[in-house]
Amino acid sequence: MGIQITPSVLNADLSRLADEVARIPSADWVHVDVMDNHFVPNLTLGLPVVEALAQHSTLPIDVHLMIEDPDRWAPAYAEAGVGSVTFHLEAAAAPVRLARELRAQGARASMALKPATPLEAAEGMLGELDMLLLMTVEPGFGGQKFLDLVLPKIRRARELVSAAGLELWLQVDGGVSAETVERAAEAGADVFVAGSAVYSAEDPDAVVRELRDLAHAASLGE
Ligand SMILES: O=C(CO)[C@H](O)[C@H](O)COP(=O)(O)O
């Protein structure tokens, strides 16, 4: 599939969500962060808003559930028409069953790991997933600094995916900008979430294109 950019609307103007999505036509997805103030210490938006956005978004939705009990809630997002549903391994009671359920619903099944969660915890079930999200900040807030300590985990994940011949996408999320995207791409990430870097810019779509160009060149070792 190659390099993909999925801007997070966390720092966009949430009162005009569909309009904010329309400002990034070059993006591959729009990333929506659902936080419940339990799994993470922040509260954003939930199913009714995502259902409404799914009706009006010009881009497919990539939802990131930072919530407790994803086993109960994630399938409802797939039902709402979300193209890619990410749940956290740390929160799921039955991650393999949940991934299978999401795929059976026609969504892409994706699982996220917090920075300190070892890759080994997910290694045995990579074949059940369409995407693995390796968080490059502690989940909960936009505008944090990219954690370089996650780079070895990205490299190792890329090695495992290549060795197993999987089609799995490797997403990074947190602190992704023109300053950090190349490091993540060199390490093997191919799907990039960027929130504040995109929506704090006067021309968010130009940033999307810049991030894609930088990541593409870095992935080729240029
Ligand atoms: O999942 C998230 C926070 O938990 C956000 O998607 C992420 O932090 C994006 O924002 P930024 O690019 O500003 O770091």
The ligand as a Tripos MOL2 file, in Angstrom:
@<TRIPOS>MOLECULE
LIG
   14    13     1     0     0
SMALL
NO_CHARGES

@<TRIPOS>ATOM
      1 O1         -3.6630    9.4040   20.0590 O.2       1 LIG1
      2 C1         -3.3500   10.5400   20.2420 C.2       1 LIG1
      3 C2         -3.0550   11.0030   21.6170 C.3       1 LIG1
      4 O2         -3.2530    9.9530   22.4740 O.3       1 LIG1
      5 C3         -3.2840   11.5200   19.0990 C.3       1 LIG1
      6 O3         -3.7170   10.8950   17.9040 O.3       1 LIG1
      7 C4         -1.9170   12.0340   18.8460 C.3       1 LIG1
      8 O4         -1.2860   12.4590   19.9750 O.3       1 LIG1
      9 C5         -1.9320   13.0650   17.7280 C.3       1 LIG1
     10 O5         -1.5670   14.2920   18.1390 O.3       1 LIG1
     11 P1         -0.1080   14.9090   17.9060 P.3       1 LIG1
     12 O6          0.2770   14.6360   16.4770 O.co2     1 LIG1
     13 O7         -0.3050   16.3450   18.2100 O.co2     1 LIG1
     14 O8          0.8150   14.1930   18.8510 O.co2     1 LIG1
@<TRIPOS>BOND
     1     1     2 2
     2     2     3 1
     3     2     5 1
     4     3     4 1
     5     5     6 1
     6     5     7 1
     7     7     8 1
     8     7     9 1
     9     9    10 1
    10    10    11 1
    11    11    12 2
    12    11    13 1
    13    11    14 1
@<TRIPOS>SUBSTRUCTURE
     1 LIG1         1 GROUP 0 **** ****
